[in-house]
Amino acid sequence: MTALQRYIASLLGAALLVAGCGSTKSGHSTTTESETQVTIAKIYDYRIIAEYPHSTLSYTQGLHYLNGTMWESTGQEGESHILQSDLRTGERTILTSLDKSEFGEGMTILGERIYQLTWTSGNAYVYDLKGTLLNKHKYRGEGWGLTSDGSSLYLSDGTSTIRRVNPETFATEESICVSLDGEPLDYINELEWIDGHIWANIYLTAAIVEIDPATGVVVGYIDLPELRYRLKDNPEAEVLNGVAYNPESGNLYVTGKDWNRIFEIEVLR
């Protein structure tokens, strides 16, 4: 068991690392490892570049950086929104809100469309960039994280499976079984597509893993418990969640549920 596996297991118990990716898959299933070779994930170092204000009213579920603006999906019934925020000031503008009965989850932007998941209601909402509702799709299971490679969507549901989804129909086109050091890895949460790989928060941990979508293998990870300890006067802060990528600098923005800071970090490989 690796350091990350021990870390995750200490928080969630042995049930997190399961014997397989589960059932009820549709579409093509991608195996994680060959029978003869296991890829051991690398541990990446990192450097904190900057800190920015973040509203403690934002129960962060999805984070996306685009054209100098931070886009965010928040959770909790009655507090689930799609919003924009000014990175420098933290001032947020709510574009649209879900019904009080729904719990917002991950989001991403593909082209001129915002896609937002819900936790247990099985609804995916599609908006324009002003927050006007354009469409609604149904999907099976829970919704956790969402990202895009520029043509397809990738959806996490809290298991060790990431689904590649058609953005027009929300039909599953491929199921990717994610493994860490040869073992399936559950609790995959918020997602971000970076240079052909998927980066993912692991729920209830301070870890963000890098996944090769062609194999499902975790090739590396960063562990960020330091960030939680750097928060000041933030007693409502919960778990780390939210990862966004700035393609101009190559840096990541990371935050957490009800955190009062967003951290810009450089990953050192």
LUMRO-589135 format. One record per atom (N, C-alpha, C): z, y, x. Coordinates in steps of 0.1 Angstrom, whole numbers, padded with zeros to 4 digits, always signed. Layout:
BEGIN
ZYX...
REM end
This chain:
BEGIN
+0000-0012+0009+0000+0000+0000+0000+0012+0009-0009+0022+0006-0010+0034+0014+0001+0044+0010+0002+0055+0018+0012+0065+0015+0010+0071+0002-0003+0074-0002-0006+0079-0015-0002+0069-0026-0005+0057-0024-0001+0047-0034+0014+0046-0036+0021+0046-0025+0036+0046-0025+0041+0058-0032+0035+0069-0029+0039+0082-0035+0037+0082-0050+0025+0077-0055+0022+0076-0069+0031+0066-0076+0033+0054-0069+0041+0044-0075+0055+0048-0076+0060+0056-0067+0074+0061-0068+0076+0070-0080+0066+0077-0084+0067+0086-0095+0065+0079-0109+0055+0070-0109+0050+0064-0121+0053+0049-0123+0057+0043-0112+0059+0028-0113+0047+0021-0110+0049+0008-0108+0037-0001-0104+0026-0002-0114+0029+0002-0126+0019+0001-0137+0007+0010-0134+0009+0020-0126-0002+0030-0123-0013+0023-0116-0010+0015-0106-0020+0007-0098-0022-0006-0105-0033-0008-0113-0034-0019-0121-0044-0029-0116-0046-0041-0122-0054-0051-0117-0069-0049-0119-0072-0040-0128-0086-0038-0131-0088-0025-0138-0101-0022-0141-0104-0009-0147-0102-0010-0162-0098-0021-0168-0097-0021-0182-0109-0025-0189-0109-0025-0203-0120-0030-0211-0126-0018-0218-0134-0021-0229-0140-0012-0238-0149-0002-0230-0156-0007-0219-0166+0001-0213-0179+0000-0220-0187+0011-0219-0200+0010-0224-0209+0015-0213-0222+0011-0213-0231+0015-0202-0229+0007-0190-0235+0011-0179-0234+0004-0166-0220+0005-0160-0215-0005-0155-0202-0004-0148-0204-0005-0133-0198+0005-0125-0200+0006-0111-0188-0001-0104-0190-0011-0096-0179-0017-0089-0174-0008-0078-0161-0009-0075-0155+0000-0065-0156-0005-0051-0156-0018-0048-0156-0023-0035-0164-0036-0034-0169-0039-0022-0175-0052-0020-0163-0061-0018-0166-0075-0018-0156-0084-0016-0151-0085-0002-0159-0080+0007-0156-0081+0021-0152-0069+0028-0152-0057+0022-0150-0045+0029-0142-0035+0019-0131-0029+0025-0123-0020+0017-0123-0007+0025-0126+0004+0019-0126+0017+0025-0112+0023+0024-0106+0027+0035-0093+0033+0035-0094+0048+0034-0088+0054+0024-0089+0068+0022-0083+0076+0034-0089+0087+0037-0084+0096+0048-0074+0106+0042-0065+0110+0050-0056+0121+0045-0061+0134+0052-0064+0143+0043-0069+0156+0048-0057+0166+0049-0058+0174+0059-0049+0186+0060-0055+0197+0053-0047+0208+0051-0053+0220+0044-0046+0232+0049-0052+0244+0046-0046+0256+0050-0046+0266+0038-0035+0272+0035-0034+0282+0024-0041+0295+0028-0051+0299+0021-0059+0311+0024-0053+0323+0017-0050+0321+0004-0045+0333-0004-0038+0328-0016-0030+0337-0022-0023+0334-0035-0027+0345-0045-0029+0341-0058-0033+0350-0068-0024+0348-0080-0022+0358-0088-0014+0357-0100-0021+0348-0111-0012+0341-0118-0017+0332-0129-0007+0333-0140-0012+0334-0152-0003+0335-0164+0005+0323-0167+0018+0324-0169+0026+0313-0172+0024+0309-0187+0016+0316-0194+0012+0312-0208+0001+0302-0208-0005+0299-0196-0016+0290-0195-0012+0276-0190-0012+0267-0200-0009+0253-0197-0022+0246-0193-0025+0248-0180-0038+0245-0174-0042+0231-0176-0054+0229-0182-0060+0216-0183-0073+0215-0176-0081+0226-0176-0093+0226-0168-0095+0240-0162-0101+0240-0150-0103+0252-0142-0117+0252-0136-0123+0263-0137-0137+0264-0132-0140+0278-0127-0145+0279-0115-0149+0292-0109-0164+0294-0110-0168+0306-0115-0182+0308-0116-0184+0323-0115-0193+0327-0106-0197+0341-0104-0186+0351-0104-0175+0347-0096-0164+0356-0094-0154+0356-0104-0155+0348-0115-0146+0347-0126-0140+0334-0127-0127+0333-0130-0120+0320-0132-0121+0317-0147-0126+0305-0151-0126+0300-0164-0116+0289-0166-0110+0289-0177-0099+0279-0179-0098+0274-0193-0094+0261-0194-0090+0255-0207-0076+0252-0206-0069+0256-0217-0054+0254-0218-0051+0244-0229-0039+0238-0228-0034+0228-0237-0022+0233-0246-0017+0224-0253-0006+0225-0262-0011+0230-0276-0006+0223-0287-0010+0227-0300-0007+0241-0303-0016+0249-0308-0015+0263-0311-0016+0272-0299-0018+0266-0287-0019+0274-0275-0031+0270-0267-0041+0263-0273-0052+0257-0266-0064+0267-0267-0068+0272-0256-0079+0282-0256-0089+0279-0245-0100+0286-0246-0110+0288-0235-0108+0303-0231-0106+0305-0218-0103+0319-0214-0109+0322-0201-0111+0335-0198-0115+0340-0185-0104+0347-0179-0103+0347-0166-0092+0355-0160-0097+0362-0147-0092+0373-0145-0095+0381-0132-0087+0375-0121-0093+0369-0111-0086+0362-0100-0076+0372-0093-0079+0384-0092-0071+0393-0084-0059+0398-0092-0061+0400-0105-0050+0406-0113-0043+0396-0122-0049+0385-0125-0044+0375-0134-0046+0378-0148-0052+0389-0151-0054+0393-0165-0064+0384-0172-0060+0379-0183-0068+0368-0190-0074+0374-0203-0086+0369-0206-0092+0372-0219-0095+0359-0226-0090+0357-0238-0092+0345-0246-0106+0346-0253-0115+0337-0250-0128+0337-0256-0128+0329-0270-0120+0319-0271-0120+0311-0283-0107+0302-0283-0103+0298-0295-0091+0290-0296-0093+0278-0305-0087+0267-0302-0088+0255-0310-0079+0256-0322-0081+0248-0332-0072+0247-0344-0058+0243-0339-0048+0248-0346-0034+0245-0342-0031+0230-0341-0039+0222-0348-0037+0207-0348-0042+0200-0335-0050+0208-0327-0057+0201-0316-0051+0206-0302-0051+0197-0293-0046+0199-0279-0057+0199-0270-0060+0211-0264-0071+0213-0255-0069+0205-0242-0080+0201-0236-0080+0194-0223-0090+0200-0213-0096+0191-0205-0105+0196-0195-0118+0203-0200-0124+0211-0191-0136+0219-0195-0145+0220-0183-0157+0223-0185-0167+0226-0174-0178+0234-0180-0185+0240-0171-0197+0248-0175-0209+0242-0169-0219+0239-0178-0232+0234-0174-0243+0243-0180-0250+0249-0171-0260+0259-0175-0254+0270-0182-0258+0273-0195-0252+0284-0202-0242+0279-0213-0237+0267-0211-0228+0261-0221-0214+0257-0215-0204+0260-0222-0190+0256-0219-0187+0243-0227-0182+0233-0220-0178+0220-0227-0163+0219-0226-0157+0216-0237-0142+0214-0237-0138+0201-0244-0129+0194-0238-0124+0182-0244-0111+0185-0252-0107+0175-0260-0094+0175-0266-0087+0162-0263-0074+0162-0263-0066+0151-0258-0068+0138-0267-0064+0139-0279-0064+0126-0287-0073+0127-0300-0079+0138-0303-0086+0139-0315-0101+0135-0314-0105+0132-0301-0118+0127-0299-0130+0137-0301-0126+0150-0301-0136+0161-0303-0139+0167-0290-0153+0169-0287-0157+0177-0276-0165+0189-0282-0161+0201-0277-0167+0213-0283-0176+0219-0272-0187+0225-0277-0197+0232-0269-0198+0246-0273-0196+0255-0264-0197+0270-0267-0208+0276-0258-0212+0288-0262-0219+0296-0252-0209+0303-0243-0214+0311-0234-0205+0318-0224-0197+0329-0230-0200+0332-0243-0191+0342-0249-0181+0336-0258-0181+0322-0259-0171+0315-0266-0175+0312-0281-0187+0314-0284-0192+0311-0297-0195+0296-0298-0189+0289-0309-0191+0275-0310-0206+0272-0314-0211+0262-0306-0225+0258-0308-0226+0244-0314-0217+0235-0310-0218+0221-0314-0205+0214-0312-0204+0203-0318-0192+0194-0316-0196+0180-0316-0191+0172-0306-0194+0158-0304-0181+0150-0306-0183+0137-0309-0172+0128-0310-0173+0119-0298-0162+0114-0293-0161+0104-0282-0149+0096-0284-0150+0084-0278-0139+0074-0280-0128+0077-0269-0116+0073-0272-0105+0074-0263-0100+0088-0261-0091+0090-0251-0086+0103-0249-0095+0111-0240-0093+0124-0240-0100+0133-0231-0090+0139-0222-0093+0139-0209-0084+0145-0199-0092+0155-0191-0101+0151-0182-0108+0160-0173-0123+0159-0175-0130+0170-0171-0144+0171-0173-0150+0179-0162-0162+0174-0157-0169+0182-0147-0184+0179-0149-0193+0185-0141-0207+0183-0142-0213+0183-0128-0224+0175-0126-0232+0175-0114-0244+0184-0115-0245+0191-0126-0257+0200-0129-0266+0194-0139-0265+0182-0142-0273+0176-0153-0265+0167-0162-0255+0159-0157-0247+0151-0165-0233+0156-0165-0225+0151-0174-0210+0154-0175-0203+0141-0170-0191+0144-0164-0182+0133-0160-0169+0135-0167-0164+0125-0174-0152+0126-0182-0141+0116-0177-0129+0121-0176-0118+0112-0173-0109+0110-0185-0103+0099-0187-0095+0096-0199-0081+0091-0196-0076+0093-0184-0063+0089-0180-0062+0075-0174-0073+0068-0174-0073+0055-0168-0080+0056-0155-0084+0044-0149-0090+0044-0136-0105+0045-0138-0110+0048-0150-0124+0049-0152-0129+0064-0154-0139+0068-0148-0146+0080-0151-0160+0077-0157-0163+0083-0168-0175+0081-0175-0185+0092-0173-0198+0088-0169-0209+0097-0169-0214+0098-0183-0215+0111-0188-0218+0113-0202-0230+0122-0204-0238+0119-0214-0250+0127-0217-0245+0140-0224-0248+0152-0219-0243+0164-0224-0249+0167-0238-0260+0161-0242-0266+0164-0255-0260+0155-0266-0256+0143-0262-0251+0134-0273-0237+0129-0270-0232+0131-0258-0218+0126-0254-0218+0111-0253-0229+0105-0253-0229+0090-0251-0226+0087-0237-0218+0076-0234-0215+0072-0221-0228+0065-0215-0232+0070-0203-0244+0064-0196-0240+0055-0185-0228+0057-0180-0223+0049-0168-0208+0050-0168-0201+0039-0164-0187+0039-0162-0184+0036-0148-0176+0045-0141-0173+0044-0127-0158+0039-0126-0156+0028-0120-0142+0023-0117-0137+0029-0104-0127+0037-0105-0121+0044-0093-0111+0036-0086-0112+0034-0073-0103+0026-0065-0098+0034-0053-0085+0032-0050-0079+0038-0038-0074+0026-0029-0080+0025-0017-0077+0015-0007-0078+0001-0014-0089-0001-0022-0091-0014-0028-0085-0017-0041-0076-0008-0046-0069-0010-0058-0073+0001-0068-0075-0003-0081-0079+0007-0091-0068+0018-0092-0072+0030-0095-0063+0041-0095-0063+0048-0109-0052+0048-0116-0051+0053-0129-0046+0068-0129-0045+0074-0140-0040+0088-0142-0049+0098-0136-0062+0095-0136-0072+0105-0131-0073+0116-0141-0071+0129-0137-0070+0140-0146-0081+0150-0144-0078+0162-0142-0088+0173-0140-0098+0170-0129-0110+0173-0132-0121+0169-0123-0129+0181-0118-0135+0180-0106-0144+0191-0101-0154+0184-0092-0167+0188-0095-0178+0182-0087-0181+0191-0075-0180+0185-0063-0182+0193-0050-0191+0185-0041-0203+0191-0038-0212+0185-0028-0214+0170-0030-0216+0166-0043-0220+0152-0045-0208+0143-0047-0196+0148-0046-0184+0140-0048-0175+0146-0060-0167+0138-0065-0158+0143-0076-0144+0144-0070-0138+0156-0071-0124+0158-0067-0115+0157-0080-0104+0151-0079-0096+0148-0091-0081+0150-0089-0074+0157-0098-0060+0157-0098-0055+0143-0103-0044+0138-0097-0038+0126-0102-0025+0130-0109-0025+0128-0122-0014+0133-0131+0000+0129-0126+0009+0138-0127+0023+0137-0123+0025+0135-0108+0015+0139-0100+0016+0139-0086+0011+0152-0081+0013+0155-0068+0007+0166-0061-0006+0163-0054-0012+0152-0057-0023+0147-0050-0036+0151-0057-0046+0154-0049-0060+0156-0053-0069+0147-0045-0076+0138-0051-0084+0128-0044-0099+0132-0044-0106+0127-0034-0121+0129-0033-0127+0115-0036-0136+0115-0046-0142+0102-0051-0157+0102-0049-0162+0091-0043-0176+0089-0042-0181+0084-0055-0188+0091-0063-0192+0086-0076-0202+0074-0076-0209+0072-0065-0218+0061-0063-0210+0047-0063-0198+0048-0058-0190+0035-0056-0177+0036-0063-0172+0048-0067-0159+0049-0073-0148+0049-0062-0151+0048-0050-0141+0048-0039-0135+0061-0036-0122+0062-0035-0115+0074-0030-0117+0074-0015-0124+0084-0010-0127+0085+0004-0117+0093+0012-0109+0102+0004-0099+0110+0011-0091+0117+0000-0080+0123+0005-0071+0131-0004-0063+0141+0003-0058+0151-0005-0049+0160+0000-0036+0159-0008-0025+0161-0002-0012+0160-0009-0005+0174-0008-0002+0180-0020+0001+0194-0020+0015+0197-0026+0026+0190-0023+0039+0193-0028+0044+0207-0024+0039+0211-0012+0044+0225-0007+0041+0236-0018+0030+0234-0025+0026+0245-0034+0037+0247-0045+0042+0237-0050+0052+0238-0061+0064+0245-0056+0068+0243-0043+0080+0249-0037+0077+0264-0034+0065+0268-0033+0062+0282-0030+0062+0291-0042+0063+0285-0054+0064+0293-0066+0078+0299-0067+0078+0312-0071+0090+0320-0072+0092+0324-0086+0105+0324-0091+0108+0328-0104+0099+0322-0115+0097+0309-0114+0088+0302-0123+0094+0289-0128+0105+0290-0136+0112+0278-0140+0104+0270-0150+0095+0276-0157+0087+0268-0166+0076+0260-0160+0074+0261-0147+0063+0254-0140+0064+0239-0142+0053+0233-0145+0052+0219-0146+0043+0213-0135+0036+0202-0138+0029+0195-0128+0017+0202-0123+0013+0200-0110+0000+0205-0105-0011+0200-0113-0020+0209-0117-0032+0205-0124-0042+0217-0125-0054+0214-0121-0064+0225-0121-0070+0226-0107-0083+0223-0105-0089+0224-0093-0103+0230-0095-0106+0241-0088-0119+0247-0089-0125+0250-0075-0138+0251-0075-0145+0252-0062-0153+0265-0061-0151+0272-0050-0159+0284-0047-0170+0280-0037-0183+0279-0042-0194+0274-0033-0197+0284-0022-0193+0297-0023-0196+0306-0013-0187+0305-0001-0174+0303-0003-0164+0301+0007-0162+0287+0011-0165+0278+0002-0162+0264+0004-0148+0260+0002-0140+0269-0003-0126+0267-0006-0123+0262-0020-0111+0257-0022-0106+0253-0035-0096+0262-0040-0096+0264-0054-0085+0270-0061-0077+0260-0068-0064+0260-0067-0056+0250-0074-0044+0257-0080-0040+0251-0091-0028+0257-0098-0022+0245-0106-0013+0249-0115-0006+0239-0123-0003+0244-0137+0003+0235-0145+0006+0239-0159+0017+0249-0159+0014+0261-0165+0024+0272-0166+0028+0277-0152+0020+0275-0142+0023+0281-0129+0020+0296-0129+0028+0303-0121+0025+0318-0120+0016+0321-0108+0011+0311-0102+0002+0314-0090-0010+0304-0090-0021+0309-0085-0033+0301-0081-0033+0302-0066-0035+0291-0060-0036+0290-0045-0050+0288-0041-0055+0295-0032-0068+0293-0025-0065+0285-0012-0072+0273-0011-0069+0265+0001-0082+0261+0007-0082+0259+0020-0093+0254+0028-0089+0240+0032-0097+0230+0029-0095+0216+0032-0100+0214+0046-0091+0208+0055-0094+0206+0069-0097+0191+0071-0109+0187+0074-0112+0173+0075-0112+0169+0090
REM end
